């Protein structure tokens, strides 16, 4: 599983990078053989003006070509990443279970 972490206008410190890696690896560990790529973009939409502008975008690509996109906006980047990791885990697990059920019924 390849993980790409990028930033647009936001400070991407090593603790944040470590948190992103840890949360997404933990969330996708069960399905790591089926996930080909995870792209994370952290963006500060308002720049120095402040406000609720920290955006975390995640795109998960599976080996079968399916892609899932999630986005979360808020003040706390760590919380945004954690919430997205939980959503990604549920969605990938649900989708792979559907594919497994279809194969077994056919």
C-alpha positions, 0 to 999 in steps of 0.5 A: 500500500503506497501512501502519499501525504501532501500539503497545500498552504498548511504546515505539515509537521512530522507529528501530523505526518506520523498521526496520518500514517498511524491512523490510516495504516491502522484503519486499512491494515485489515485490507492492506492487500486490497488497497493499492494507494492512499493519497492525503492532502492537507489544505489551509483554505483561509491561510492566515485569516483563520477560521474553520479552514483546515481541510483533510482530503483522502482518496483510497484506491483499491487494487480492483480500480475502485476509488473512495474520496473523503473530506473533512473540514474543521479546526483540529487537524488530528480529529479530522484525520481520525474521523476520516480514518474511521469512515474509510475503514467502514467504507472499504470494509463494507465495499469489499464485503459486498464484492465477496458476497457477490462472488460467493453467490455467483 
